[in-house]
Amino acid sequence: MVETDAAALCQGRIQKMALVEGCKHALEISIPVGEVEQETERAVAAIQAKVRLPGFRPGKAPAALVKTRLDEVREKKAEYVNEEPRALADGDYALISLESVSGVEEGVKQDELMLKIGDEATMKEFTENLRGASPDESREFDVTYPADYDRETLAGRTVRFKATVKAVRRKELPEANDEFAKDLGDYKTIDEVRDAIRKSILAERENHAREETKHQIIEKLVDSHPFPVPDSYVDRQIEIGLESQLRQLASQGVDPRQLKLDWNKIREAQQGRATRDVRASLILDKIADRESIHATQEEVDREVQRIARQQREAVALVRPKLQKDGTLGRIAGQIRTEKTLNLLFDKARKEAPKPDEKPEAKEDGE
């Protein structure tokens, strides 16, 4: 949820904070212990007010949604069967070989590429130039790619391709019966598959409702406690957010230096949100102190193991790196925060919305 400096989360206190930055004056915030305890009690009590939970009635999932899921499963098991040689028409699946003739520095060549003629996901140049072509027929045509195309070597370019039709195919979906169910795994009947999908949908909705309610709890706490926070905490929160955005851009192959972004304006735009995030962290930290909530070694170890698996490295190698860069402390802080939110969630009174408030949650045939 809120990611702040580990020291601020684990050691910060609302009673007293000091800030000295450059030519700024020192700032000391003193709040009597009794007042803090009183506010904490009031915060917990406020959470016990009714919290709206999105979703549908317990134990039920709309039949249409279950059917949409049971079709996604069939799509994954679909087979593509060759038709008798004929001209391609809209709705056909074309198996083609493709190679670039000009317009791109790094040549593009693919022996087998399947696309659906006339589909919205297929670029119109391919549909228009391959419609009517028969197996063994070759055609050359130009394709202009948009500037924001996800493949950099093609973005903004007009490329000439030579495409040869190899086959005309149709998609065949498996029939939704008991044999299909057995092919999916440990199921005996198609009804068991439907039941499993229904339970999966309910779990997804319940998890979404739970996370949305936690967000409401945090926002309510921050709105109810408008105390000042040190600029240094806010600056650090903004830095963490910016660093995360830069890492995301880099992972997408984008060099942030070429974007010519006004980082001062970006920081200014994030000031309000960062202030609320810091205030939320301090409030949750105080509640965690009062309720003696902390991250256990086992919980931290479990998260380190998850990270090690994700990075495909040994735990013994990953742990020292996490310790050195401060990630280990942040992991403990995040676990503590999540446990505190779970406590507040459990204390909150929840009620599902009325059917007329959430039309999408109404039953459809069940």
ZAMARLUM-990181 format. One line per field, with one value per residue (C-alpha): residue number from 0; z, y negated, x. Coordinates in Angstrom, 2 decimals. Layout:
% residues N
n = (NUM:...) $
z = (Z:...) $
y = (Y:...) $
x = (X:...) $
***
This chain:
% residues 366
n = (0:1:2:3:4:5:6:7:8:9:10:11:12:13:14:15:16:17:18:19:20:21:22:23:24:25:26:27:28:29:30:31:32:33:34:35:36:37:38:39:40:41:42:43:44:45:46:47:48:49:50:51:52:53:54:55:56:57:58:59:60:61:62:63:64:65:66:67:68:69:70:71:72:73:74:75:76:77:78:79:80:81:82:83:84:85:86:87:88:89:90:91:92:93:94:95:96:97:98:99:100:101:102:103:104:105:106:107:108:109:110:111:112:113:114:115:116:117:118:119:120:121:122:123:124:125:126:127:128:129:130:131:132:133:134:135:136:137:138:139:140:141:142:143:144:145:146:147:148:149:150:151:152:153:154:155:156:157:158:159:160:161:162:163:164:165:166:167:168:169:170:171:172:173:174:175:176:177:178:179:180:181:182:183:184:185:186:187:188:189:190:191:192:193:194:195:196:197:198:199:200:201:202:203:204:205:206:207:208:209:210:211:212:213:214:215:216:217:218:219:220:221:222:223:224:225:226:227:228:229:230:231:232:233:234:235:236:237:238:239:240:241:242:243:244:245:246:247:248:249:250:251:252:253:254:255:256:257:258:259:260:261:262:263:264:265:266:267:268:269:270:271:272:273:274:275:276:277:278:279:280:281:282:283:284:285:286:287:288:289:290:291:292:293:294:295:296:297:298:299:300:301:302:303:304:305:306:307:308:309:310:311:312:313:314:315:316:317:318:319:320:321:322:323:324:325:326:327:328:329:330:331:332:333:334:335:336:337:338:339:340:341:342:343:344:345:346:347:348:349:350:351:352:353:354:355:356:357:358:359:360:361:362:363:364:365) $
z = (0.00:1.20:0.60:2.79:4.18:6.55:9.38:9.22:9.41:12.13:14.33:13.62:16.36:16.21:19.62:18.43:15.09:14.14:10.73:9.69:5.95:4.55:5.64:6.95:10.62:12.90:13.34:16.45:16.75:20.26:20.96:24.50:24.94:26.29:23.20:20.93:22.77:22.62:18.88:18.35:20.17:18.07:14.86:15.64:16.67:13.43:11.42:13.06:11.12:8.15:5.23:1.84:0.23:-3.57:-5.16:-5.30:-2.79:-0.91:-2.49:-5.91:-9.14:-12.23:-14.64:-17.60:-15.95:-15.26:-18.90:-20.08:-17.97:-18.91:-22.93:-22.13:-21.01:-24.24:-26.27:-24.69:-25.76:-29.29:-32.30:-35.73:-38.61:-42.22:-44.71:-48.31:-50.37:-51.19:-51.15:-47.74:-46.43:-43.29:-40.28:-41.68:-39.93:-42.37:-41.88:-43.72:-44.10:-43.82:-44.60:-44.94:-48.34:-47.36:-44.83:-41.79:-40.92:-39.12:-41.45:-40.33:-41.24:-39.88:-41.46:-39.76:-38.63:-38.06:-38.16:-38.43:-41.53:-40.70:-36.95:-35.07:-33.66:-37.18:-38.82:-41.69:-44.23:-43.68:-43.93:-47.05:-48.90:-47.92:-48.36:-51.46:-51.55:-51.81:-50.50:-52.28:-53.47:-52.58:-52.26:-51.54:-49.70:-47.42:-43.72:-41.82:-38.09:-35.54:-33.73:-30.40:-31.71:-28.99:-31.18:-31.50:-34.73:-36.48:-34.68:-37.07:-40.11:-43.39:-44.13:-47.32:-46.75:-48.89:-47.53:-48.82:-47.81:-46.58:-45.40:-44.65:-41.19:-39.02:-35.24:-33.54:-29.89:-27.76:-26.70:-23.08:-21.77:-19.19:-21.49:-21.83:-18.03:-17.54:-20.01:-17.86:-14.80:-11.65:-12.72:-13.50:-14.85:-16.54:-13.54:-11.36:-13.72:-13.54:-9.75:-9.65:-11.93:-9.80:-6.66:-8.42:-9.46:-5.93:-4.49:-6.95:-6.08:-2.34:-2.59:-4.63:-2.11:0.76:-0.84:-1.78:1.81:3.15:0.85:2.23:5.77:5.03:3.36:6.27:8.79:6.91:6.51:10.25:11.31:9.46:11.49:9.89:8.71:8.17:4.67:4.68:5.00:2.13:-0.07:0.55:-0.35:-3.62:-4.39:-3.85:-6.19:-8.88:-8.60:-9.08:-12.18:-13.62:-13.06:-14.79:-17.79:-18.00:-17.88:-20.93:-22.81:-22.46:-21.62:-19.22:-20.24:-23.76:-22.57:-21.49:-18.47:-16.05:-12.84:-10.72:-12.00:-11.47:-7.88:-7.31:-8.70:-6.33:-3.22:-2.03:-2.53:-0.92:2.12:2.58:2.14:4.82:7.18:6.60:7.35:10.61:11.73:10.91:12.61:15.78:15.71:15.17:18.24:20.34:19.22:19.42:15.75:14.13:11.32:12.45:11.22:9.54:7.57:6.43:5.49:3.44:1.44:0.91:-0.39:-2.78:-4.12:-4.50:-6.51:-8.67:-9.35:-9.70:-7.19:-3.94:-0.75:0.69:-2.13:-2.19:1.54:1.90:-1.09:0.41:3.73:2.15:0.13:2.92:1.20:4.10:6.44:3.96:3.68:7.45:7.37:4.59:6.40:9.59:7.69:6.00:9.32:10.82:7.94:8.35:12.01:11.10:8.40:10.87:13.29:10.62:10.14:6.57:4.54:0.90:-1.30:-2.19:-5.58:-7.09:-6.09:-8.06:-11.21:-12.43:-9.37:-10.04:-10.70:-14.30:-14.49:-11.02) $
y = (0.00:-3.09:-2.83:-5.13:-5.15:-2.18:-4.31:-6.61:-3.70:-1.70:-4.43:-7.61:-8.93:-11.50:-12.95:-14.68:-15.31:-17.73:-19.07:-21.14:-21.59:-24.18:-27.60:-26.32:-26.74:-23.75:-22.39:-20.57:-19.02:-18.07:-16.29:-15.15:-11.38:-11.49:-13.30:-10.77:-7.88:-9.65:-10.25:-6.64:-5.44:-7.78:-6.54:-2.91:-3.81:-5.74:-2.67:-0.77:-2.94:-1.26:-0.63:0.07:3.28:3.50:6.80:9.06:11.14:13.71:17.14:16.02:15.16:13.95:16.82:14.70:14.06:17.77:18.54:15.90:17.51:21.38:19.64:18.19:21.69:23.18:20.55:21.67:25.24:24.29:26.09:24.55:26.86:26.44:25.79:26.92:24.40:21.34:17.54:15.88:14.11:12.14:14.42:16.83:17.53:17.13:18.97:16.93:16.54:12.92:11.03:7.36:6.04:2.47:-0.28:1.26:1.63:4.94:7.36:8.97:12.60:15.15:18.53:19.11:16.28:16.70:13.79:13.38:11.61:8.70:8.87:5.58:6.83:7.30:4.20:3.10:3.21:6.97:7.58:5.45:6.96:10.60:10.77:12.86:14.45:18.26:20.73:20.48:16.96:14.14:10.43:7.34:4.33:1.43:1.22:-2.08:-1.62:-4.24:-6.27:-4.65:-1.08:1.16:2.50:-0.31:0.94:0.57:-2.45:-5.32:-3.45:-2.40:1.12:3.09:6.78:9.87:12.30:15.81:17.61:21.12:22.25:21.18:22.28:22.32:22.34:25.24:24.93:28.07:28.92:28.01:31.50:33.94:35.11:31.51:31.18:34.22:32.78:29.62:31.44:32.97:32.67:35.36:33.30:29.95:28.88:29.23:26.90:24.35:24.57:24.04:21.01:19.62:19.94:18.29:15.34:14.94:15.03:12.34:10.11:10.60:9.77:6.65:5.61:6.15:4.04:1.29:1.19:0.93:-2.04:-3.66:-3.07:-4.78:-7.76:-8.14:-8.05:-10.70:-12.95:-12.69:-13.53:-16.62:-17.03:-18.57:-16.28:-17.07:-18.18:-15.70:-12.79:-14.13:-14.71:-11.18:-9.78:-11.76:-10.49:-6.90:-7.43:-9.00:-6.25:-3.68:-5.48:-5.69:-1.96:-1.23:-3.37:-1.69:1.77:0.75:-0.22:-3.98:-6.30:-8.93:-11.42:-11.57:-12.43:-15.97:-15.82:-18.73:-16.87:-19.96:-20.10:-16.37:-16.69:-19.60:-17.60:-14.72:-16.88:-16.46:-12.70:-12.19:-14.22:-12.05:-8.87:-9.95:-10.94:-7.56:-5.75:-7.64:-6.96:-3.27:-3.13:-4.56:-2.09:0.75:-0.43:-0.54:2.92:4.42:5.39:6.35:8.48:11.86:13.31:16.09:13.59:11.67:14.91:16.00:12.75:13.02:16.55:15.31:12.61:15.16:17.47:14.54:13.57:17.22:16.79:18.52:17.03:16.83:14.45:12.38:11.66:9.72:7.53:6.76:5.98:3.67:1.52:1.25:3.41:5.85:3.08:1.93:5.49:5.63:2.25:3.29:6.50:4.54:2.05:4.80:6.56:3.26:2.72:6.25:5.49:2.31:4.18:6.85:4.17:2.36:3.01:4.10:4.23:5.08:2.40:2.64:4.22:0.91:-0.73:1.72:2.80:4.87:7.07:8.18:11.83:12.94:16.10:17.39) $
x = (0.00:1.92:5.65:7.76:11.27:11.72:13.13:10.13:7.73:9.42:10.84:8.84:6.55:3.79:4.69:7.87:9.53:12.28:13.20:16.19:16.76:19.12:17.88:14.57:13.77:13.61:10.09:8.98:5.56:4.51:1.26:0.37:0.36:-3.18:-4.40:-2.70:-4.34:-7.70:-7.36:-6.34:-9.42:-11.55:-9.91:-10.67:-14.21:-14.72:-13.78:-16.61:-19.06:-20.71:-18.37:-19.87:-18.71:-18.98:-20.02:-23.02:-24.93:-22.82:-22.78:-23.97:-22.20:-24.10:-24.74:-23.64:-20.27:-19.76:-20.58:-18.11:-15.37:-16.35:-16.01:-12.50:-11.48:-12.83:-10.96:-7.70:-8.41:-9.49:-8.03:-7.37:-8.28:-7.16:-9.95:-9.97:-7.92:-10.05:-9.92:-9.63:-12.73:-13.56:-13.64:-11.05:-7.78:-4.91:-1.64:1.00:4.75:5.85:9.03:9.89:11.00:11.89:11.25:12.94:16.62:16.32:14.60:11.36:10.82:8.38:7.68:4.33:2.09:-1.65:-4.06:-7.81:-9.06:-11.36:-10.73:-10.36:-7.05:-5.66:-4.17:-6.44:-3.57:-3.21:-6.96:-7.41:-4.44:-4.92:-8.69:-9.37:-5.90:-5.65:-3.04:0.35:-0.52:1.91:1.16:3.26:1.83:2.75:1.88:2.16:2.69:1.57:4.24:3.33:3.55:4.96:7.77:10.29:11.86:8.48:7.00:6.24:7.55:5.96:7.16:6.67:5.94:5.72:3.13:2.48:-0.71:0.04:-3.39:-6.96:-8.07:-11.18:-11.34:-13.08:-14.05:-14.38:-17.92:-18.66:-19.38:-18.04:-15.24:-14.08:-14.18:-11.95:-9.46:-9.12:-7.83:-9.26:-12.90:-15.47:-18.35:-18.90:-20.97:-17.87:-16.03:-18.85:-18.81:-15.04:-15.34:-18.17:-16.05:-13.10:-15.26:-16.59:-13.07:-11.94:-14.90:-14.44:-10.75:-11.51:-14.17:-11.76:-9.00:-11.46:-12.72:-9.19:-8.66:-11.82:-10.55:-7.24:-8.90:-11.32:-8.47:-6.49:-9.53:-10.22:-6.63:-5.28:-2.06:1.08:3.88:7.60:8.57:11.45:9.00:6.90:9.97:11.14:7.72:7.75:11.25:10.16:7.22:9.38:11.98:9.24:7.96:11.48:12.03:8.73:9.69:13.10:11.49:9.43:12.56:11.97:14.86:13.37:16.08:14.65:11.14:12.09:9.82:9.51:10.30:9.64:6.08:5.70:6.92:4.56:1.63:2.40:2.78:-0.81:-0.96:2.45:1.39:-1.70:0.37:2.84:0.04:-1.62:1.64:2.13:-1.44:-1.20:2.18:0.67:-2.22:0.26:2.21:-0.93:-2.06:1.48:1.43:4.71:6.13:7.38:10.65:8.70:6.61:9.68:11.46:8.46:8.54:12.29:11.80:9.11:11.45:14.25:11.98:10.90:14.52:15.57:18.36:19.30:17.84:21.35:22.32:19.14:18.86:22.19:21.24:17.84:19.48:22.05:19.63:17.06:14.44:14.35:13.25:10.60:9.30:8.84:7.11:4.76:3.83:3.16:1.01:-1.01:-1.63:-2.79:-5.20:-6.51:-7.22:-9.12:-11.01:-12.06:-13.28:-15.28:-18.98:-19.57:-22.75:-23.26:-24.81:-28.48:-29.20:-30.35:-27.04:-24.91:-26.78:-23.84:-24.12:-27.70:-28.38:-28.65:-30.70:-29.79) $
***
